[in-house]
Amino acid sequence: MVTACSEPGFFVSATGRHDTQARNAMKPSRSYRPLERSALTLGFVPLTDCAPLIAAQSAGFFAEEGLTVTLSREASWAAIRDKVAFGLLDGAQMLAGMPIAATLGVGAPPQAMVTALSLGLNGNAITVSEGLYSRLVAADPEAMIERPCTARALKRVIDADREAGLAPMTFAMVHPASAHNYQLRYWLAAAGIDPDRDVRLIVVPPPRMVANLEAGRIAGYCVGEPWNQMAVRAGLGRVLITGYEIWRNAPEKVLGVTRDWAERHPNTHRALVRALVRAARWLDEPANRRGIVTRLAAPDRLDAPAEAIRGPLVGEFRHAREAASVSLPDFNVFHRYAANFPWCSQAMWFITQMLRWGQIGGSLDIAATAAAVYRPGIYREAVADIGVACPDTDTKSEGRHAEGWALATNDGAIAMGADRFFDGRVFDPADCLGYIAETQPTARTARLAELAQVNPSNRSSVAG
């Protein structure tokens, strides 16, 4: 059994010896078509969930697929998007909503992008300053001990500040098309807080979150690790709620490439997907996660203390400096629960959020847009020979399962994780417009009746 990573290209067994037999068992068993391109440059942002890229390079998965990969640390998600769009990067770790937003021209000129691979699930949290935390406890102590923690106490603080004539508090997220933005907005809105009127939301790159919190420029943020744990370790902030608690096993990062690149390099694209799936599968072995921590901590990777990375990565999460760690085994999921499959229905959920918050408007075929960007067919082709079970369908509902469940397929069943939203809502991809119609508060500019004209299968619950 593989338990740790040693030098690039090798596995190490529990006895410390190179485990060639285990390694060979994970290799593809057939030859693939020649690669159109073998030397690639992939971008990443310094976050714990870039681990599949780091593992694929350091443990030799890229090399075994015939790829020579240079990993380029980038300063922000906007830099990632632009460098992929202009061909300066072959592809990159991207936010799950970013290929959709780029294709639709949200925040930048439109550039058709695709993803055939989810890099994992979960990994975010909402952290607030110690000063704001004290105010929240004073405003509503009962709300602050509930789990999952709601924004009810924050609503009281915001109302009090408004009555006192104070300016809205500022919260940060990493990009307008990020799960962080939508999770933060979802959490706020569930308590009756309007994210566009009652608070001020700004974009801050992940590595700059803690410094901005310490300087008092923001009251809190939603970000991935290790940047929540860094604030906790320094005594600067407290985690109120994790992304897992807001939406259990939500999609987080994907592999993004331009549509043109994917069409010109189909064999290379499949090899890249295959290498990263193998790396993600390897990372879901607990001992391998411990082995990758020092590589993630390196100055050219996350440039962060190993202890801040290790805890959440191995499922030990700390909400406050003086608090004991709690067990969150699914805080980062890299492969299990069909985590690497690019669900078109999850792309549809992101589109509903873009519509809800006024990022896009007008006539838009939600299902067709999702299917043009999220490409499960490529994924199935890439993993056909490496023993990875694939769903037979491209869509599923979200929010129906509070615990693990089994997804039936023609070849058996896939063990899936919980998918519950913390407010109990259910997203049915067959009724996107009904879902949008029920969301409050909202900043949508698109008329549901107009959307219904190009979404004939999504007409239920539509009025006006």
C-alpha positions as CSV (number, residue, x, y, z in Angstrom):
1,M,0.0,0.0,0.0
2,V,1.3,3.5,-0.9
3,T,1.8,5.7,2.1
4,A,4.2,8.5,1.4
5,C,6.0,10.5,-1.3
6,S,9.8,10.4,-1.4
7,E,11.8,11.8,-4.3
8,P,10.0,12.8,-7.6
9,G,8.7,9.8,-9.4
10,F,8.8,7.4,-6.5
11,F,6.4,6.0,-3.9
12,V,7.5,4.9,-0.5
13,S,5.9,2.0,1.4
14,A,5.2,1.9,5.1
15,T,8.6,0.3,5.5
16,G,10.4,3.1,3.8
17,R,11.2,1.2,0.6
18,H,10.2,2.2,-2.9
19,D,6.9,0.4,-3.5
20,T,7.3,-0.4,-7.2
21,Q,4.4,-3.0,-7.2
22,A,1.9,-0.4,-5.8
23,R,3.2,2.1,-8.3
24,N,2.7,-0.1,-11.3
25,A,-0.8,-1.0,-10.2
26,M,-1.8,2.7,-10.7
27,K,-0.3,3.1,-14.1
28,P,-2.5,3.0,-17.3
29,S,-2.5,-0.4,-18.9
30,R,-2.7,0.6,-22.5
31,S,-0.9,2.9,-24.9
32,Y,-2.4,6.3,-25.8
33,R,-2.2,8.4,-28.9
34,P,0.8,10.6,-29.3
35,L,0.7,13.9,-27.4
36,E,0.4,17.0,-29.5
37,R,2.5,18.8,-26.9
38,S,4.5,17.4,-24.0
39,A,6.1,20.5,-22.4
40,L,3.4,22.4,-20.4
41,T,3.3,25.4,-18.0
42,L,0.4,25.3,-15.5
43,G,-0.5,28.1,-13.1
44,F,-1.6,27.8,-9.5
45,V,-2.5,30.1,-6.6
46,P,-0.8,29.3,-3.2
47,L,-3.5,27.4,-1.5
48,T,-3.6,23.9,0.1
49,D,-5.9,22.6,-2.6
50,C,-3.3,23.1,-5.3
51,A,-2.0,19.8,-3.9
52,P,-3.0,17.7,-6.9
53,L,-0.7,19.7,-9.1
54,I,2.2,19.6,-6.7
55,A,1.7,15.8,-6.2
56,A,1.4,15.1,-9.9
57,Q,4.8,16.8,-10.5
58,S,6.7,15.6,-7.4
59,A,5.4,12.0,-7.4
60,G,5.9,11.6,-11.1
61,F,2.4,11.3,-12.4
62,F,3.0,14.0,-15.1
63,A,6.1,12.2,-16.2
64,E,4.4,8.9,-16.4
65,E,1.9,10.4,-18.8
66,G,4.7,11.7,-21.0
67,L,4.3,15.3,-19.8
68,T,7.1,17.7,-18.7
69,V,5.3,20.3,-16.5
70,T,6.5,23.6,-15.1
71,L,4.3,24.9,-12.3
72,S,4.0,28.7,-12.1
73,R,2.9,30.3,-8.8
74,E,0.6,33.2,-9.7
75,A,-0.4,36.3,-7.5
76,S,-4.1,36.2,-8.1
77,W,-7.0,34.5,-9.8
78,A,-7.3,37.4,-12.2
79,A,-3.7,36.8,-13.3
80,I,-4.5,33.1,-13.7
81,R,-7.5,33.9,-15.9
82,D,-5.7,36.4,-18.1
83,K,-2.5,34.3,-18.6
84,V,-4.5,31.3,-19.7
85,A,-6.6,33.5,-22.0
86,F,-3.5,35.0,-23.6
87,G,-1.7,31.7,-23.9
88,L,1.0,32.5,-21.4
89,L,-0.1,29.4,-19.5
90,D,-1.3,26.2,-21.1
91,G,-3.8,25.7,-18.3
92,A,-4.2,26.3,-14.6
93,Q,-5.9,25.5,-11.3
94,M,-9.0,27.7,-11.5
95,L,-12.0,28.5,-9.3
96,A,-14.9,26.3,-10.2
97,G,-16.9,29.2,-11.5
98,M,-14.1,30.9,-13.4
99,P,-14.2,29.0,-16.8
100,I,-17.9,29.8,-16.9
101,A,-17.4,33.4,-16.0
102,A,-14.6,33.8,-18.6
103,T,-16.7,32.2,-21.3
104,L,-19.6,34.6,-20.5
105,G,-17.4,37.6,-20.2
106,V,-17.9,38.3,-16.5
107,G,-15.3,40.8,-15.4
108,A,-13.2,40.6,-18.6
109,P,-13.6,40.2,-22.3
110,P,-15.2,36.8,-23.1
111,Q,-12.8,33.9,-23.7
112,A,-14.2,30.4,-24.2
113,M,-12.8,28.1,-21.6
114,V,-13.5,24.5,-20.6
115,T,-12.9,22.2,-17.7
116,A,-12.9,18.4,-17.9
117,L,-11.7,17.9,-14.3
118,S,-12.6,19.0,-10.8
119,L,-9.5,19.2,-8.6
120,G,-11.5,18.5,-5.4
121,L,-14.2,19.5,-3.0
122,N,-14.5,21.9,0.0
123,G,-11.6,23.7,1.6
124,N,-13.0,27.2,2.4
125,A,-14.0,29.0,5.6
126,I,-15.3,32.3,6.8
127,T,-13.0,34.1,9.3
128,V,-13.7,37.3,11.2
129,S,-11.4,39.5,13.3
130,E,-11.2,39.0,17.1
131,G,-12.8,42.4,17.5
132,L,-15.8,41.6,15.4
133,Y,-16.1,38.2,17.1
134,S,-16.4,39.8,20.5
135,R,-19.2,42.0,19.2
136,L,-21.0,39.0,17.7
137,V,-20.9,37.2,21.0
138,A,-22.2,40.2,22.9
139,A,-25.0,40.8,20.3
140,D,-26.4,37.2,20.3
141,P,-24.5,34.7,22.4
142,E,-26.9,31.9,21.6
143,A,-26.4,32.3,17.8
144,M,-22.7,32.1,18.2
145,I,-22.8,28.6,19.8
146,E,-25.1,27.1,17.1
147,R,-23.6,24.7,14.6
148,P,-23.5,25.4,11.9
149,C,-23.0,29.1,12.8
150,T,-25.5,31.4,11.2
151,A,-25.1,35.1,10.4
152,R,-27.9,36.0,12.8
153,A,-25.6,37.8,15.3
154,L,-23.9,39.6,12.4
155,K,-27.3,40.9,11.3
156,R,-27.8,42.4,14.7
157,V,-24.4,44.1,14.6
158,I,-25.0,45.4,11.1
159,D,-28.4,46.8,12.1
160,A,-26.8,48.5,15.2
161,D,-24.1,50.1,13.1
162,R,-26.6,51.4,10.6
163,E,-28.7,53.0,13.4
164,A,-25.5,54.6,14.7
165,G,-24.7,56.0,11.3
166,L,-21.6,53.9,10.7
167,A,-20.4,52.8,7.3
168,P,-20.9,49.2,6.3
169,M,-18.3,46.7,7.3
170,T,-15.9,45.4,4.6
171,F,-15.5,41.7,3.9
172,A,-13.2,40.1,1.4
173,M,-13.4,37.2,-1.0
174,V,-10.9,36.0,-3.6
175,H,-12.7,36.6,-6.9
176,P,-16.2,37.6,-8.1
177,A,-16.7,34.2,-9.7
178,S,-15.4,32.2,-6.8
179,A,-17.2,29.7,-4.6
180,H,-15.9,31.9,-1.8
181,N,-18.0,34.8,-3.1
182,Y,-21.1,32.7,-3.5
183,Q,-20.7,30.9,-0.2
184,L,-20.2,34.1,1.7
185,R,-23.2,35.7,0.0
186,Y,-25.3,32.6,0.6
187,W,-24.4,32.6,4.3
188,L,-25.1,36.3,4.7
189,A,-28.4,36.2,2.7
190,A,-29.8,33.3,4.7
191,A,-29.8,35.7,7.7
192,G,-31.5,38.5,5.8
193,I,-28.2,40.4,5.1
194,D,-28.0,41.9,1.6
195,P,-24.4,41.4,0.5
196,D,-24.7,44.4,-1.9
197,R,-26.2,46.9,0.5
198,D,-25.6,45.9,4.1
199,V,-21.9,45.1,3.8
200,R,-19.1,46.0,1.4
201,L,-17.4,43.1,-0.5
202,I,-14.0,43.4,-2.0
203,V,-11.5,41.2,-3.8
204,V,-8.2,40.3,-2.0
205,P,-5.8,37.7,-3.2
206,P,-5.6,34.7,-0.7
207,P,-2.0,35.4,0.6
208,R,-3.0,39.0,1.4
209,M,-6.1,38.2,3.5
210,V,-4.3,38.0,6.9
211,A,-2.4,41.2,6.5
212,N,-5.6,43.1,5.5
213,L,-7.4,41.6,8.6
214,E,-4.5,42.6,10.8
215,A,-4.5,46.2,9.4
216,G,-8.2,46.6,10.0
217,R,-9.0,47.1,6.4
218,I,-11.5,44.2,6.4
219,A,-13.7,42.7,9.2
220,G,-13.6,39.2,7.8
221,Y,-13.1,37.1,4.7
222,C,-13.9,33.8,3.0
223,V,-10.8,32.0,1.7
224,G,-9.1,28.6,1.4
225,E,-6.4,27.3,3.6
226,P,-3.9,27.9,5.0
227,W,-5.0,31.5,5.2
228,N,-7.8,30.9,7.8
229,Q,-5.4,28.9,10.0
230,M,-2.8,31.6,9.6
231,A,-5.1,34.2,11.2
232,V,-6.1,31.7,13.9
233,R,-2.5,30.8,14.7
234,A,-1.6,34.5,15.0
235,G,-4.6,35.3,17.3
236,L,-6.0,37.7,14.7
237,G,-9.2,35.9,13.8
238,R,-11.7,33.2,14.4
239,V,-13.4,30.8,12.0
240,L,-17.2,31.1,12.2
241,I,-18.1,28.4,9.6
242,T,-16.4,26.3,7.1
243,G,-17.4,26.0,3.4
244,Y,-18.2,22.3,4.1
245,E,-20.9,23.4,6.6
246,I,-22.4,25.8,4.1
247,W,-22.6,23.3,1.3
248,R,-21.2,19.8,2.1
249,N,-18.8,18.6,-0.6
250,A,-19.2,21.6,-2.8
251,P,-17.0,21.9,-5.9
252,E,-14.0,24.2,-5.4
253,K,-11.2,24.2,-7.9
254,V,-11.0,22.8,-11.5
255,L,-8.4,22.4,-14.2
256,G,-9.1,25.2,-16.7
257,V,-7.9,25.6,-20.3
258,T,-9.2,27.6,-23.3
259,R,-11.6,25.8,-25.6
260,D,-9.2,26.4,-28.5
261,W,-6.3,24.8,-26.6
262,A,-8.5,21.8,-25.7
263,E,-9.5,21.3,-29.4
264,R,-5.9,21.6,-30.6
265,H,-4.4,19.3,-28.0
266,P,-7.0,16.6,-27.3
267,N,-4.5,13.8,-26.4
268,T,-2.4,16.1,-24.3
269,H,-5.6,17.3,-22.5
270,R,-6.6,13.7,-21.7
271,A,-3.1,12.9,-20.5
272,L,-3.2,16.0,-18.2
273,V,-6.6,15.0,-16.8
274,R,-5.4,11.5,-16.2
275,A,-2.2,12.5,-14.4
276,L,-4.2,14.8,-12.1
277,V,-6.8,12.2,-11.3
278,R,-4.1,9.8,-10.4
279,A,-2.5,12.4,-8.2
280,A,-5.9,13.2,-6.5
281,R,-6.5,9.5,-5.9
282,W,-3.1,9.2,-4.3
283,L,-3.7,12.3,-2.1
284,D,-6.8,10.7,-0.6
285,E,-4.5,8.3,1.2
286,P,-4.0,9.9,4.6
287,A,-0.3,9.1,4.8
288,N,0.4,10.6,1.4
289,R,-1.2,13.8,2.6
290,R,1.2,14.0,5.5
291,G,4.1,13.3,3.1
292,I,3.1,16.2,0.8
293,V,3.0,18.9,3.5
294,T,6.7,19.9,3.3
295,R,6.5,20.3,-0.5
296,L,3.4,22.5,-0.2
297,A,5.1,24.6,2.5
298,A,8.1,25.4,0.2
299,P,8.8,29.1,-0.6
300,D,8.0,28.6,-4.3
301,R,4.7,26.9,-3.4
302,L,2.6,28.2,-0.5
303,D,5.4,29.7,1.4
304,A,3.6,29.1,4.7
305,P,4.3,27.2,7.9
306,A,3.9,23.4,7.6
307,E,1.7,23.3,10.7
308,A,-0.8,25.7,9.2
309,I,-1.1,23.5,6.1
310,R,-1.0,20.1,7.9
311,G,-4.0,20.4,10.2
312,P,-6.9,21.0,7.6
313,L,-5.2,18.8,5.1
314,V,-5.3,15.8,7.4
315,G,-8.8,16.7,8.7
316,E,-7.8,18.5,12.0
317,F,-9.3,22.0,12.0
318,R,-8.9,24.7,14.6
319,H,-11.5,27.5,14.8
320,A,-9.6,29.7,17.4
321,R,-6.1,29.8,18.8
322,E,-7.2,28.7,22.3
323,A,-9.6,26.1,21.0
324,A,-8.7,22.4,20.5
325,S,-8.7,21.1,16.9
326,V,-11.9,19.3,15.8
327,S,-12.1,16.4,13.3
328,L,-13.2,17.4,9.8
329,P,-12.1,14.5,7.7
330,D,-13.8,15.9,4.6
331,F,-12.4,19.4,4.8
332,N,-10.4,18.7,1.7
333,V,-11.6,15.9,-0.6
334,F,-9.4,15.3,-3.6
335,H,-10.8,12.1,-5.2
336,R,-13.5,10.2,-3.3
337,Y,-17.2,10.9,-3.8
338,A,-16.5,11.2,-7.5
339,A,-14.8,14.5,-6.6
340,N,-12.9,14.8,-9.9
341,F,-16.0,14.4,-12.1
342,P,-17.1,17.8,-13.7
343,W,-20.8,17.8,-13.0
344,C,-22.7,19.9,-15.5
345,S,-25.4,20.4,-12.8
346,Q,-22.8,22.1,-10.5
347,A,-21.9,24.4,-13.4
348,M,-25.6,25.2,-13.6
349,W,-25.7,26.1,-9.9
350,F,-22.8,28.6,-10.4
351,I,-24.8,30.1,-13.3
352,T,-27.8,30.5,-11.0
353,Q,-25.6,32.4,-8.6
354,M,-24.3,34.7,-11.4
355,L,-27.9,35.4,-12.3
356,R,-29.0,35.9,-8.7
357,W,-26.3,38.5,-8.0
358,G,-26.6,40.4,-11.3
359,Q,-23.3,39.3,-12.7
360,I,-25.0,38.2,-15.9
361,G,-28.4,38.9,-17.4
362,G,-30.5,38.6,-20.6
363,S,-31.3,35.4,-22.4
364,L,-29.1,32.5,-21.5
365,D,-29.5,28.8,-22.0
366,I,-28.3,27.6,-18.6
367,A,-28.0,23.9,-19.5
368,A,-26.3,24.5,-22.8
369,T,-23.9,27.0,-21.3
370,A,-22.9,24.6,-18.6
371,A,-22.4,21.7,-21.0
372,A,-20.2,23.8,-23.3
373,V,-17.9,24.6,-20.4
374,Y,-18.0,21.5,-18.1
375,R,-16.9,18.5,-20.2
376,P,-17.6,15.2,-18.5
377,G,-17.2,13.3,-21.8
378,I,-13.5,14.2,-21.9
379,Y,-13.1,13.1,-18.3
380,R,-14.7,9.7,-19.1
381,E,-12.3,9.2,-22.0
382,A,-9.3,10.2,-20.0
383,V,-9.9,7.8,-17.0
384,A,-11.3,4.9,-19.0
385,D,-8.3,2.7,-18.4
386,I,-7.2,3.6,-14.8
387,G,-9.9,2.0,-12.8
388,V,-11.9,5.1,-11.9
389,A,-15.6,4.7,-11.6
390,C,-17.6,7.3,-13.6
391,P,-21.2,8.5,-13.2
392,D,-23.5,7.6,-16.1
393,T,-25.2,10.9,-16.0
394,D,-23.9,14.5,-16.3
395,T,-26.3,16.0,-13.7
396,K,-27.6,15.4,-10.2
397,S,-29.5,17.4,-7.6
398,E,-27.7,19.0,-4.8
399,G,-28.8,19.3,-1.2
400,R,-30.9,16.1,-0.7
401,H,-28.3,14.1,1.3
402,A,-27.3,15.0,4.9
403,E,-25.1,11.9,5.0
404,G,-23.2,9.7,2.5
405,W,-25.2,7.9,-0.2
406,A,-24.7,5.6,-3.1
407,L,-24.9,6.8,-6.8
408,A,-26.1,3.9,-8.9
409,T,-24.3,3.4,-12.2
410,N,-24.3,0.7,-14.9
411,D,-21.1,-0.8,-13.4
412,G,-22.3,-0.7,-9.8
413,A,-22.5,2.1,-7.3
414,I,-20.2,5.0,-6.3
415,A,-20.0,6.0,-2.7
416,M,-20.9,9.7,-2.5
417,G,-20.6,12.2,0.3
418,A,-23.3,14.4,1.9
419,D,-24.4,17.3,-0.3
420,R,-26.7,19.2,2.1
421,F,-26.9,23.1,2.1
422,F,-26.9,24.5,5.7
423,D,-30.3,26.1,5.2
424,G,-31.9,22.9,3.9
425,R,-32.5,24.2,0.3
426,V,-32.4,21.7,-2.6
427,F,-31.0,22.6,-6.1
428,D,-32.7,20.7,-8.9
429,P,-31.0,21.3,-12.2
430,A,-34.3,20.6,-14.0
431,D,-35.8,23.6,-12.3
432,C,-33.1,26.3,-12.3
433,L,-35.5,29.1,-12.8
434,G,-37.8,28.0,-10.0
435,Y,-34.7,27.9,-7.8
436,I,-33.7,31.5,-8.8
437,A,-37.2,32.8,-8.3
438,E,-37.3,31.7,-4.7
439,T,-33.9,33.3,-3.7
440,Q,-34.0,36.4,-1.6
441,P,-32.4,38.9,-1.3
442,T,-31.3,39.1,-5.0
443,A,-29.7,41.5,-7.3
444,R,-30.7,39.8,-10.6
445,T,-31.4,41.9,-13.6
446,A,-32.6,39.1,-15.9
447,R,-36.3,38.6,-16.2
448,L,-37.3,35.0,-15.5
449,A,-40.0,35.1,-18.2
450,E,-37.3,36.0,-20.7
451,L,-35.0,33.2,-19.4
452,A,-37.9,30.8,-19.7
453,Q,-38.0,31.4,-23.4
454,V,-34.6,29.8,-23.9
455,N,-34.9,27.4,-21.0
456,P,-38.1,25.5,-21.9
457,S,-37.4,22.6,-19.5
458,N,-36.9,25.1,-16.6
459,R,-40.3,26.8,-16.6
460,S,-41.8,25.7,-13.4
461,S,-42.4,28.3,-10.6
462,V,-41.6,31.1,-13.1
463,A,-43.7,34.3,-12.8
464,G,-42.7,37.6,-14.4
